[in-house]
Amino acid sequence: MKASEGQIGRVFVIRLEDGDIVPDCLESFAAEKGIATGHVILVGGIGSGQVVVGPRNSAESPPDPMLLPLDGAHEVVGVGIIAPDKNGKPVLHIHAALGRSGQTLTGCLRLGVTTWLVGEAILYEITGAKAARLSDEESGFNLLEVEE
């Protein structure tokens, strides 16, 4: 395990509007506000898009992602981490549980989903921590790397 200590900086309460694309809108907001590293909590509604629900074969590298489309409005609760990529652009990795009609779908929103009616997010800026989201050749993912 690796860890980097930081402090809570600014805290933003954000209302996402109908049709906003997650994670794009939160990454753009972070870039506009100069936030490199942060923590996001998301609640509200998701209307459309695809969710990454795991690799088809866990032993295969790089993995072939399994994608499930959303079939209408879903309730959502999610949590994520923003960290800069190799060029300093904030990148959000967010996983969420999405519910509809008594069924729950859990996965990564990386490929983008749209807000249905409203999304509510809290973005906690983290200052002083040394973290970046860097490309990992073996997995094919952009993984969080931290320095102590």
Protein Blocks (a to p, Z undefined) as FASTA:
>chain_A
ZZddddddddddddddehiacfklmmmmmmmnopabdcdddedddfbdcddebjfblkbc
cddddddddebjddddddddddddfkopacddddddddeehiacdddfknopadehiacd
dddddehiacdddddfknopacddddZZ
